[in-house]
Each structure stands twice: as C-alpha cells, then as structure tokens.
Amino acid sequence: MEWLLPLVGGLGLGSLLKSIADHLISRRSTMQDRFYQEKREAYLGLLSAVHQASVAPSKDASARYGLWQTRCQLFGSPDVVRFAEEMVVTNAQSPERNAAFSGLLNAMRRDLGAP
C-alpha cells in the first residue's frame, strides 16, 4: 500500500510536466504566427504606401509611408528597414530608386520565407 501514493504522485507529476511542455510549445507557435502576421501586414502596408506615393504624391502619402516604415522597423528584418530608408533618400524614377525597390521586394520575400 505504501507504493500506491508515490505511483499516483509520479503519474500526476508526469502529466503536469507534459501539460507545461505542451503549453510552452503552443505559446511559442502562437507567438511566431502572430509575429509573422504583423510582419506580413507591415510589408503589405508599406508596399501600398509606396504605390499611393507614386500614383498621387502628397504630404498625406508621405506620412502614410512613414507610418508603415516605422512598423517595418518594429517587425521587419534589418535588410527591409535599410531598403525602405533607401526608398526615402533616392529620387523618384532614378536607377538608385529602382534598385532600392528591387532590394526591398527581395528582402521581404526572404524575410517571409517566399521562394
């Protein structure tokens, strides 16, 4: 009879440890999914702001680009941040701007895991 209590306690401890491990794995996966979604939203917003600024340049379009650029600084990779900044400091329709935009797209693809 003395073996019954340690056996029950041991089974409870094992399932408690498994439950904790499952919770931590699930939480990590949820955080990774949420971070990916934030990153994806920031990148799509930045591309939309680039489009808006090129179609109808205005102070509002520049402010919108700045907002999405800041979100990319929070969630994006260093390469995306660098190319987004290069988009700001280059002149429209210049080879440097085209190179910056191409680099931005490639950095976004790499960061999101696209082929």
Summary of the structure (lengths in Angstrom):
residues: 115
radius of gyration: 23.7
end to end distance: 62.3
largest distance: 84.9
contacts: 299
relative contact order: 0.09
helix: 86%
strand: 0%
